Amino acid sequence: MVTALVLARVQRGRVQEVAEKLADIPAITEVYSVAGRYDVAAVVRVRSNEELAELVTTSMQSVQGIEETETLIAFRAYSRFDLEGVFGLGLG
């Protein structure tokens, strides 16, 4: 599984709209409005780098209001949260 964080700068006044549209994309498991250089952070979980590329270059580009993105691919997860357990329960 490939996990990535996609950071996005969003047009002023459109953060909530963009976040809701991103949350509707199945491979995006979480979306956060954030402070700093970016407005939105999306957590993406896909099976392959090809799926990630498709999601970022096609699905996310179709969301109006996104001005710029930066994609961070995770190498390892350091978490006490049992992600595999959540996905095994059908919640992800």
Secondary structure, DSSP 8 states (H G I E B T S, - for coil): -EEEEEEEEE-TT-HHHHHHHHHTSTTEEEEEE-SSS-SEEEEEEESSHHHHHHIIIIITTTSTTEEEEEEEE-S----SS-HHHHHHTT--
